């Protein structure tokens, strides 16, 4: 029985850690779906894991998890689970569902695993204002797009390779919940993206039978355009800033 406020705070803190760990269960169910050749279920479970990852950090800060459960490194726990769901499972999917031509179904996942492991251990991965430097390790999201568009293996290979190259180019990619100046807007568009993506996954990207289909497709396109526009804006802003600094120095 909980007797004090501190006891309640400790229980709440541990509850957040358990929520974070539930992302592992979602990932495990995604792997089972992969081996059953059920791509829709695999993406649904990966989407659930992505949703858990989107909210657990905010809850951890709200309930001061680092204070009430001092012996557990929440950041390390989150990173381990993210690597499983964002890197390992998508690598398995690329091989199992033959997203790319032979023999790239082995080569591409191997490259993704190596560069992502290095990226996760990089202490300089984020900018001071919490943008990602280079393409973030969201291979699960990339595969979701490739599945929706149903492109050929050659096009998939080209797009995945392009994202691998973008890992090494210090373009600023927005984090929906960590970049303070965009957080309010990004949260709204992230929610819209989740809802519309769920609807499109369960139906089809190419079947538009009624106004609701067009509505959800429009919401999905707008939410994607928002995040792409932020990346382009930050890239343009950084370019102008660098040019201005060089002019001043000269």
DRENDO-1510 file (C-alpha; in Angstrom, 1 decimal, always signed):
<recs>
REC; n; res; u; v; w
REC; 1; UNK; +0.0; +0.0; +0.0 .
REC; 2; UNK; +1.3; +3.4; -1.0 .
REC; 3; UNK; +1.8; +5.5; +2.2 .
REC; 4; UNK; +3.5; +8.7; +1.0 .
REC; 5; UNK; +3.7; +11.0; -2.0 .
REC; 6; UNK; +7.3; +9.7; -2.5 .
REC; 7; UNK; +6.0; +6.1; -2.8 .
REC; 8; UNK; +3.5; +7.3; -5.5 .
REC; 9; UNK; +6.2; +9.2; -7.3 .
REC; 10; UNK; +8.4; +6.1; -7.4 .
REC; 11; UNK; +5.6; +3.9; -8.7 .
REC; 12; UNK; +4.8; +6.5; -11.4 .
REC; 13; UNK; +8.5; +6.7; -12.4 .
REC; 14; UNK; +8.7; +2.9; -12.7 .
REC; 15; UNK; +5.5; +2.9; -14.7 .
REC; 16; UNK; +7.1; +5.2; -17.3 .
REC; 17; UNK; +10.1; +2.8; -17.5 .
REC; 18; UNK; +7.7; -0.1; -18.0 .
REC; 19; UNK; +5.9; +1.9; -20.7 .
REC; 20; UNK; +9.2; +2.4; -22.4 .
REC; 21; UNK; +9.9; -1.3; -22.2 .
REC; 22; UNK; +6.5; -2.1; -23.8 .
REC; 23; UNK; +8.1; -0.8; -27.0 .
REC; 24; UNK; +10.2; -4.0; -26.9 .
REC; 25; UNK; +7.0; -6.1; -26.8 .
REC; 26; UNK; +5.6; -4.2; -29.8 .
REC; 27; UNK; +8.9; -4.8; -31.6 .
REC; 28; UNK; +8.8; -8.5; -30.8 .
REC; 29; UNK; +5.2; -8.8; -32.1 .
REC; 30; UNK; +6.4; -6.9; -35.3 .
REC; 31; UNK; +9.1; -9.6; -35.8 .
REC; 32; UNK; +6.5; -12.4; -35.4 .
REC; 33; UNK; +4.4; -10.6; -38.0 .
REC; 34; UNK; +7.4; -10.4; -40.3 .
REC; 35; UNK; +7.9; -14.2; -40.2 .
REC; 36; UNK; +4.2; -14.6; -40.9 .
REC; 37; UNK; +4.7; -12.4; -44.0 .
REC; 38; UNK; +2.1; -10.0; -42.6 .
REC; 39; UNK; +3.6; -6.6; -43.5 .
REC; 40; UNK; +0.6; -4.6; -42.3 .
REC; 41; UNK; +0.7; -6.0; -38.8 .
REC; 42; UNK; +4.4; -5.5; -38.7 .
REC; 43; UNK; +4.1; -1.8; -39.5 .
REC; 44; UNK; +1.2; -1.5; -37.1 .
REC; 45; UNK; +3.3; -2.8; -34.2 .
REC; 46; UNK; +6.3; -0.7; -35.3 .
REC; 47; UNK; +3.9; +2.3; -35.3 .
REC; 48; UNK; +2.8; +1.4; -31.8 .
REC; 49; UNK; +6.5; +1.3; -30.7 .
REC; 50; UNK; +7.0; +4.7; -32.4 .
REC; 51; UNK; +4.1; +6.2; -30.6 .
REC; 52; UNK; +5.4; +4.8; -27.2 .
REC; 53; UNK; +8.8; +6.3; -28.0 .
REC; 54; UNK; +7.1; +9.7; -28.8 .
REC; 55; UNK; +5.4; +10.0; -25.5 .
REC; 56; UNK; +7.6; +8.3; -22.9 .
REC; 57; UNK; +10.3; +11.0; -22.8 .
REC; 58; UNK; +7.7; +13.7; -22.1 .
REC; 59; UNK; +6.2; +11.5; -19.3 .
REC; 60; UNK; +9.7; +10.8; -17.9 .
REC; 61; UNK; +10.4; +14.5; -17.5 .
REC; 62; UNK; +6.9; +15.2; -16.1 .
REC; 63; UNK; +7.2; +12.5; -13.4 .
REC; 64; UNK; +10.9; +13.2; -12.8 .
REC; 65; UNK; +11.9; +9.6; -13.4 .
REC; 66; UNK; +15.7; +10.3; -13.1 .
REC; 67; UNK; +15.1; +11.6; -9.6 .
REC; 68; UNK; +12.9; +8.8; -8.3 .
REC; 69; UNK; +14.6; +5.9; -10.1 .
REC; 70; UNK; +18.2; +6.9; -9.9 .
REC; 71; UNK; +19.8; +3.5; -10.7 .
REC; 72; UNK; +18.2; +3.2; -14.1 .
REC; 73; UNK; +19.6; +5.2; -17.0 .
REC; 74; UNK; +16.4; +6.1; -18.9 .
REC; 75; UNK; +18.4; +7.4; -21.9 .
REC; 76; UNK; +20.3; +4.2; -22.3 .
REC; 77; UNK; +17.1; +2.1; -21.9 .
REC; 78; UNK; +15.4; +4.2; -24.6 .
REC; 79; UNK; +18.4; +3.9; -26.9 .
REC; 80; UNK; +18.5; +0.1; -26.6 .
REC; 81; UNK; +14.8; -0.2; -27.5 .
REC; 82; UNK; +15.0; +2.4; -30.3 .
REC; 83; UNK; +17.9; +0.5; -31.8 .
REC; 84; UNK; +15.9; -2.7; -31.8 .
REC; 85; UNK; +12.8; -1.1; -33.3 .
REC; 86; UNK; +14.3; +1.5; -35.6 .
REC; 87; UNK; +17.4; -0.4; -36.8 .
REC; 88; UNK; +17.4; -4.1; -36.3 .
REC; 89; UNK; +13.7; -4.8; -37.2 .
REC; 90; UNK; +13.8; -2.7; -40.4 .
REC; 91; UNK; +17.0; -4.4; -41.4 .
REC; 92; UNK; +15.3; -7.8; -41.1 .
REC; 93; UNK; +12.4; -6.4; -43.1 .
REC; 94; UNK; +14.6; -5.3; -45.9 .
REC; 95; UNK; +16.0; -8.8; -46.2 .
REC; 96; UNK; +12.8; -10.8; -45.5 .
REC; 97; UNK; +10.5; -8.8; -47.8 .
REC; 98; UNK; +13.1; -8.3; -50.5 .
REC; 99; UNK; +12.8; -4.5; -50.6 .
REC; 100; UNK; +16.1; -4.4; -52.6 .
REC; 101; UNK; +17.6; -6.5; -55.3 .
REC; 102; UNK; +20.0; -9.5; -54.7 .
REC; 103; UNK; +22.6; -9.3; -53.3 .
REC; 104; UNK; +21.8; -5.9; -51.7 .
REC; 105; UNK; +19.3; -7.5; -49.3 .
REC; 106; UNK; +22.4; -8.5; -47.2 .
REC; 107; UNK; +24.7; -5.5; -48.1 .
REC; 108; UNK; +22.2; -2.7; -47.3 .
REC; 109; UNK; +21.0; -4.0; -43.9 .
REC; 110; UNK; +24.7; -4.6; -42.9 .
REC; 111; UNK; +25.5; -1.0; -43.8 .
REC; 112; UNK; +22.5; +0.3; -41.9 .
REC; 113; UNK; +23.4; -1.7; -38.8 .
REC; 114; UNK; +27.0; -0.5; -38.8 .
REC; 115; UNK; +26.4; +3.2; -39.4 .
REC; 116; UNK; +23.4; +3.3; -37.0 .
REC; 117; UNK; +25.5; +1.7; -34.2 .
REC; 118; UNK; +28.1; +4.4; -34.8 .
REC; 119; UNK; +25.4; +7.1; -34.9 .
REC; 120; UNK; +23.9; +5.9; -31.6 .
REC; 121; UNK; +27.2; +6.1; -29.9 .
REC; 122; UNK; +28.0; +9.5; -31.3 .
REC; 123; UNK; +28.0; +12.1; -28.5 .
REC; 124; UNK; +27.7; +14.9; -31.1 .
REC; 125; UNK; +24.6; +13.5; -32.9 .
REC; 126; UNK; +22.4; +16.4; -32.0 .
REC; 127; UNK; +22.8; +20.1; -32.4 .
REC; 128; UNK; +22.7; +22.5; -29.5 .
REC; 129; UNK; +19.0; +23.3; -30.3 .
REC; 130; UNK; +18.2; +19.5; -30.5 .
REC; 131; UNK; +18.1; +19.0; -34.3 .
REC; 132; UNK; +19.5; +15.8; -35.7 .
REC; 133; UNK; +22.8; +16.2; -37.6 .
REC; 134; UNK; +22.2; +14.2; -40.8 .
REC; 135; UNK; +19.5; +11.8; -41.6 .
REC; 136; UNK; +18.1; +10.3; -38.3 .
REC; 137; UNK; +18.0; +6.6; -37.8 .
REC; 138; UNK; +14.3; +6.2; -38.6 .
REC; 139; UNK; +14.7; +3.3; -41.0 .
REC; 140; UNK; +11.3; +2.0; -39.8 .
REC; 141; UNK; +9.6; +5.2; -41.1 .
REC; 142; UNK; +11.5; +5.1; -44.4 .
REC; 143; UNK; +10.4; +1.5; -45.0 .
REC; 144; UNK; +6.8; +2.5; -44.2 .
REC; 145; UNK; +7.0; +5.0; -47.0 .
REC; 146; UNK; +8.5; +2.5; -49.4 .
REC; 147; UNK; +5.8; +0.0; -48.5 .
REC; 148; UNK; +3.0; +2.6; -49.1 .
REC; 149; UNK; +4.4; +3.7; -52.5 .
REC; 150; UNK; +5.0; +0.1; -53.6 .
REC; 151; UNK; +8.1; +1.0; -55.6 .
REC; 152; UNK; +10.4; -1.4; -57.5 .
REC; 153; UNK; +13.4; -2.9; -55.8 .
REC; 154; UNK; +15.7; -0.6; -57.8 .
REC; 155; UNK; +13.9; +2.5; -56.7 .
REC; 156; UNK; +13.9; +1.3; -53.1 .
REC; 157; UNK; +17.7; +0.7; -53.4 .
REC; 158; UNK; +18.3; +4.2; -54.7 .
REC; 159; UNK; +16.2; +5.8; -51.9 .
REC; 160; UNK; +17.7; +3.8; -49.1 .
REC; 161; UNK; +21.2; +4.5; -50.4 .
REC; 162; UNK; +20.4; +8.2; -50.6 .
REC; 163; UNK; +19.3; +8.2; -47.0 .
REC; 164; UNK; +22.5; +6.4; -46.0 .
REC; 165; UNK; +24.5; +9.1; -47.7 .
REC; 166; UNK; +22.5; +11.8; -45.9 .
REC; 167; UNK; +23.7; +10.3; -42.6 .
REC; 168; UNK; +27.1; +11.8; -43.4 .
REC; 169; UNK; +25.8; +15.3; -44.5 .
REC; 170; UNK; +25.2; +17.6; -41.5 .
REC; 171; UNK; +21.8; +18.8; -42.6 .
REC; 172; UNK; +19.5; +19.7; -39.7 .
REC; 173; UNK; +16.5; +17.3; -39.3 .
REC; 174; UNK; +13.8; +18.4; -36.9 .
REC; 175; UNK; +13.0; +16.2; -33.9 .
REC; 176; UNK; +9.2; +16.6; -33.3 .
REC; 177; UNK; +9.3; +16.9; -29.5 .
REC; 178; UNK; +12.8; +18.2; -28.7 .
REC; 179; UNK; +13.1; +21.3; -30.8 .
REC; 180; UNK; +11.6; +23.9; -28.5 .
REC; 181; UNK; +10.9; +26.6; -31.1 .
REC; 182; UNK; +8.7; +24.3; -33.2 .
REC; 183; UNK; +7.4; +21.9; -30.5 .
REC; 184; UNK; +3.8; +23.1; -30.3 .
REC; 185; UNK; +3.3; +22.9; -34.1 .
REC; 186; UNK; +5.4; +19.8; -34.5 .
REC; 187; UNK; +3.3; +17.9; -31.9 .
REC; 188; UNK; +0.1; +18.7; -33.7 .
REC; 189; UNK; +1.4; +17.6; -37.1 .
REC; 190; UNK; +3.0; +14.5; -35.5 .
REC; 191; UNK; -0.5; +13.5; -34.2 .
REC; 192; UNK; -2.1; +14.2; -37.5 .
REC; 193; UNK; +0.6; +12.1; -39.2 .
REC; 194; UNK; +0.0; +9.1; -36.8 .
REC; 195; UNK; -3.7; +9.2; -37.4 .
REC; 196; UNK; -3.6; +9.6; -41.2 .
REC; 197; UNK; -0.8; +7.0; -41.5 .
REC; 198; UNK; -2.9; +4.5; -39.5 .
REC; 199; UNK; -5.9; +5.0; -41.8 .
REC; 200; UNK; -3.8; +4.8; -45.0 .
REC; 201; UNK; -2.0; +1.6; -43.8 .
REC; 202; UNK; -5.3; -0.1; -43.1 .
REC; 203; UNK; -6.8; +0.8; -46.4 .
REC; 204; UNK; -4.5; +1.7; -49.3 .
REC; 205; UNK; -2.5; +4.7; -50.4 .
REC; 206; UNK; -3.9; +4.3; -53.9 .
REC; 207; UNK; -7.6; +3.6; -53.2 .
REC; 208; UNK; -9.6; +6.8; -53.0 .
REC; 209; UNK; -13.2; +5.8; -52.8 .
REC; 210; UNK; -14.8; +8.6; -50.9 .
REC; 211; UNK; -14.3; +12.1; -49.3 .
REC; 212; UNK; -12.8; +10.6; -46.2 .
REC; 213; UNK; -10.1; +8.9; -48.2 .
REC; 214; UNK; -9.2; +12.2; -49.8 .
REC; 215; UNK; -9.3; +13.9; -46.4 .
REC; 216; UNK; -6.9; +11.5; -44.7 .
REC; 217; UNK; -4.6; +11.6; -47.7 .
REC; 218; UNK; -4.6; +15.4; -47.6 .
REC; 219; UNK; -3.8; +15.4; -43.9 .
REC; 220; UNK; -1.0; +12.9; -44.4 .
REC; 221; UNK; +0.5; +14.9; -47.3 .
REC; 222; UNK; +0.3; +18.2; -45.3 .
REC; 223; UNK; +1.9; +16.7; -42.2 .
REC; 224; UNK; +4.7; +15.3; -44.3 .
REC; 225; UNK; +5.2; +18.6; -46.1 .
REC; 226; UNK; +5.4; +20.3; -42.7 .
REC; 227; UNK; +8.5; +18.3; -41.6 .
REC; 228; UNK; +10.1; +18.4; -45.0 .
REC; 229; UNK; +9.6; +22.2; -45.2 .
REC; 230; UNK; +11.3; +22.6; -41.7 .
REC; 231; UNK; +14.3; +20.6; -42.9 .
REC; 232; UNK; +14.6; +22.7; -46.1 .
REC; 233; UNK; +14.1; +25.9; -44.2 .
REC; 234; UNK; +16.8; +25.1; -41.6 .
REC; 235; UNK; +19.1; +24.0; -44.4 .
REC; 236; UNK; +18.5; +27.3; -46.2 .
REC; 237; UNK; +18.9; +29.3; -43.0 .
REC; 238; UNK; +22.2; +27.6; -42.2 .
REC; 239; UNK; +23.5; +28.2; -45.7 .
REC; 240; UNK; +22.7; +31.9; -45.5 .
REC; 241; UNK; +24.2; +32.1; -42.1 .
REC; 242; UNK; +27.5; +30.5; -43.2 .
REC; 243; UNK; +27.7; +32.8; -46.3 .
REC; 244; UNK; +27.1; +35.8; -44.0 .
REC; 245; UNK; +29.8; +34.7; -41.6 .
REC; 246; UNK; +32.3; +34.2; -44.4 .
REC; 247; UNK; +31.5; +37.7; -45.8 .
REC; 248; UNK; +32.1; +39.3; -42.4 .
REC; 249; UNK; +35.4; +37.4; -41.9 .
REC; 250; UNK; +36.6; +38.6; -45.3 .
</recs>
